[in-house]
Amino acid sequence: MIAVWFGLLRPLRALRRAADAVAAGDYDIRIPAAGPSEVADLGYGIELMRSRLVAALADRQQAERRFRRLFDAAPDAMIAVAPDGLLVMANTRAEQLFGYATGDLIGLPVEMMVPEEARAILAAERSDYFADPESRPIVTEFKLSGLRQDGRRFPAEITLSGLPTDGGMLVTAAIRDVTERLALQAERERLRAIAEQEKVERRLQQSQRLESLGQLVGGVAHDFNNL
């Protein structure tokens, strides 16, 4: 029994404790390879699985950090919405645009970001997108009014796209404040209208000058005829 304990049971228990520690999230612990050859081979196999798992987790964490940096560096406000309509991600630009402190957007219903009269439209659009995201991977220029935390509104242009994750599908939205663009468009339209009005007035003045010239020529011709 002593020989069995030291030769078999003890290595198996050490292997079990190390495997339980890895399963609990302690990926730094090494799996022992001791005891009879069969037990040692089992330890070597589990240690190889552990090292590959550690490498895969490191790659995933690096990819997530890279994605997060790109997400935060986006020039537009970016959010990610779960099927229940709650915000699960928001970049720095989104927090600034809507006037929230860091982290305060997470967990809020996405409908809180638009005026009350537009919430039903947004909810319907979100439900339709989650119902069949494959057939409509990107929806561009979806226009709504945004609602800041202080109650101010702004015209927004929204682009929706799907984001598959391990926890299921998310919908990401890129939100752009188009206040300045609309103002520039309105100014261009105003200037175009002024230019068109000036062109019409110039044409009218030219027509009036030609009409006056015609009357003058007609009067001179009449005088010559009288002579």
C-alpha positions in Angstrom: 0.0 0.0 0.0 2.9 2.3 0.8 4.4 1.5 -2.6 1.0 2.2 -4.3 0.6 5.4 -2.4 4.0 6.9 -3.4 4.1 5.3 -6.8 0.6 5.9 -8.1 -1.9 7.6 -5.8 0.4 10.5 -4.8 1.3 11.5 -8.4 -2.4 11.2 -9.4 -3.5 13.4 -6.6 -0.9 16.0 -7.5 -2.0 15.8 -11.1 -5.6 16.2 -10.0 -4.8 19.3 -7.8 -2.9 20.9 -10.7 -5.7 20.2 -13.2 -8.3 21.6 -10.8 -6.2 24.8 -10.3 -6.0 25.3 -14.1 -9.7 24.7 -14.4 -10.3 27.4 -11.7 -8.3 29.9 -13.8 -4.8 29.5 -12.4 -3.0 29.1 -15.8 0.5 29.7 -14.3 0.7 26.4 -12.4 2.6 23.7 -14.2 1.2 20.2 -14.5 3.5 17.6 -12.8 4.7 14.6 -14.8 5.8 12.1 -12.1 5.1 8.5 -11.1 4.7 5.5 -13.5 5.2 6.1 -17.2 1.5 6.1 -17.9 0.8 8.7 -15.2 3.8 10.8 -16.3 2.7 10.7 -20.0 -0.8 11.9 -18.8 0.9 14.7 -17.0 3.0 15.6 -20.1 -0.2 15.6 -22.2 -2.1 17.9 -19.8 0.9 20.2 -19.5 0.9 20.5 -23.3 -2.8 21.4 -23.3 -2.2 24.0 -20.6 0.6 25.7 -22.4 -1.4 25.8 -25.6 -4.4 27.2 -23.7 -2.1 29.9 -22.2 -0.8 30.8 -25.6 -4.4 30.9 -27.1 -5.6 33.1 -24.2 -2.6 35.5 -24.6 -3.4 35.8 -28.4 -7.0 36.5 -27.6 -6.3 39.1 -25.0 -3.9 40.8 -27.4 -6.6 40.8 -30.1 -9.1 42.2 -27.7 -6.8 45.0 -26.6 -6.1 45.8 -30.2 -9.8 45.8 -31.0 -10.5 48.0 -28.0 -7.8 50.5 -29.1 -9.3 50.7 -32.6 -12.8 51.0 -31.1 -11.8 53.9 -28.8 -9.8 55.6 -31.6 -12.7 55.7 -34.0 -13.6 59.3 -35.1 -17.3 58.5 -34.7 -19.2 57.6 -31.6 -19.3 53.8 -31.4 -21.6 51.6 -29.3 -22.5 47.9 -29.1 -25.9 46.7 -28.2 -27.1 43.3 -26.9 -30.3 41.6 -28.1 -32.1 42.9 -25.0 -31.3 46.5 -26.0 -28.7 47.2 -23.3 -25.4 48.9 -24.1 -22.4 46.6 -23.6 -19.7 48.7 -25.2 -19.2 52.4 -25.8 -16.1 54.2 -26.9 -14.8 57.5 -25.6 -16.3 59.5 -28.4 -19.8 58.2 -27.6 -19.4 59.2 -24.0 -18.3 62.7 -25.0 -21.0 63.1 -27.7 -23.9 62.1 -25.4 -22.4 63.8 -22.3 -21.9 60.8 -20.0 -19.0 60.1 -17.7 -16.7 57.1 -18.4 -18.5 53.9 -18.0 -22.0 55.4 -17.4 -23.4 54.4 -20.7 -22.8 50.7 -20.1 -26.0 48.9 -19.1 -28.3 51.7 -20.2 -31.1 50.9 -22.8 -30.1 52.1 -26.2 -33.5 53.8 -26.6 -32.4 56.3 -23.9 -30.0 57.8 -26.5 -32.9 59.1 -28.7 -35.9 61.4 -28.0 -39.0 59.7 -26.7 -40.9 60.0 -30.0 -38.1 58.1 -31.8 -37.7 55.2 -29.4 -40.3 53.0 -31.0 -38.6 53.4 -34.3 -35.2 52.6 -32.9 -36.6 49.5 -31.0 -38.2 48.2 -34.2 -35.0 48.7 -36.2 -33.0 46.9 -33.6 -35.5 44.0 -33.4 -35.5 43.7 -37.2 -31.7 43.7 -37.3 -31.3 41.0 -34.7 -34.0 38.9 -36.3 -32.0 38.4 -39.5 -28.5 40.1 -39.3 -27.1 37.9 -42.1 -29.3 39.3 -44.8 -28.6 42.9 -43.9 -25.0 43.1 -42.6 -24.7 46.9 -42.8 -27.4 49.5 -42.7 -26.1 53.0 -43.6 -27.5 56.5 -43.2 -30.1 55.6 -40.7 -31.1 59.0 -39.5 -32.5 59.9 -36.0 -32.1 62.7 -33.5 -29.7 62.0 -30.7 -30.5 62.9 -27.1 -27.7 64.0 -24.8 -27.8 63.4 -21.1 -28.7 67.1 -20.5 -31.7 66.8 -22.8 -30.3 68.6 -25.8 -30.9 67.1 -29.2 -28.7 66.8 -32.3 -29.3 65.4 -35.7 -27.5 62.0 -36.1 -26.6 59.7 -38.9 -26.2 56.1 -37.8 -24.6 53.1 -39.4 -25.5 49.6 -38.1 -23.5 46.4 -38.5 -23.4 43.0 -36.8 -20.6 41.8 -34.5 -20.5 38.0 -33.8 -19.1 37.2 -30.3 -18.8 34.2 -28.1 -21.8 35.4 -26.2 -24.0 35.9 -29.3 -24.6 38.5 -31.9 -24.2 42.2 -31.0 -25.2 45.2 -33.1 -22.7 47.9 -33.4 -23.7 51.5 -34.3 -21.5 54.3 -35.6 -23.1 57.6 -34.7 -22.2 60.8 -36.3 -23.3 64.3 -35.3 -24.3 66.0 -38.5 -25.2 69.4 -37.1 -22.3 71.1 -38.9 -22.9 69.3 -42.1 -26.6 70.3 -42.1 -25.7 73.9 -41.3 -23.2 73.9 -44.2 -25.8 72.5 -46.5 -28.3 75.1 -45.4 -25.7 77.8 -46.0 -24.9 76.5 -49.4 -28.6 76.4 -50.3 -29.0 80.0 -49.0 -26.0 81.2 -51.1 -27.3 79.3 -54.1 -30.7 80.9 -53.7 -29.1 84.3 -53.4 -27.0 83.7 -56.5 -30.0 82.5 -58.4 -32.0 85.5 -57.3 -29.1 87.8 -58.4 -28.9 86.0 -61.7 -32.6 86.5 -62.2 -32.4 90.1 -61.3 -29.5 90.7 -63.7 -31.4 89.0 -66.5 -34.4 91.2 -65.6 -32.3 94.3 -65.7 -30.8 93.3 -69.0 -34.2 92.7 -70.4 -35.4 96.1 -69.2 -32.3 97.8 -70.7 -33.0 96.0 -74.0 -36.6 97.0 -73.9 -35.6 100.6 -73.2 -33.1 100.5 -76.0 -35.8 99.1 -78.3 -38.2 101.9 -77.4 -35.4 104.5 -78.0 -34.6 103.0 -81.4 -38.3 102.9 -82.2 -38.7 106.5 -81.3 -35.7 107.6 -83.4 -37.0 105.6 -86.4 -40.4 107.3 -86.0 -38.7 110.7 -85.9 -36.8 109.9 -89.1 -40.0 108.8 -90.8 -41.7 112.1 -89.8 -38.7 114.0 -91.3 
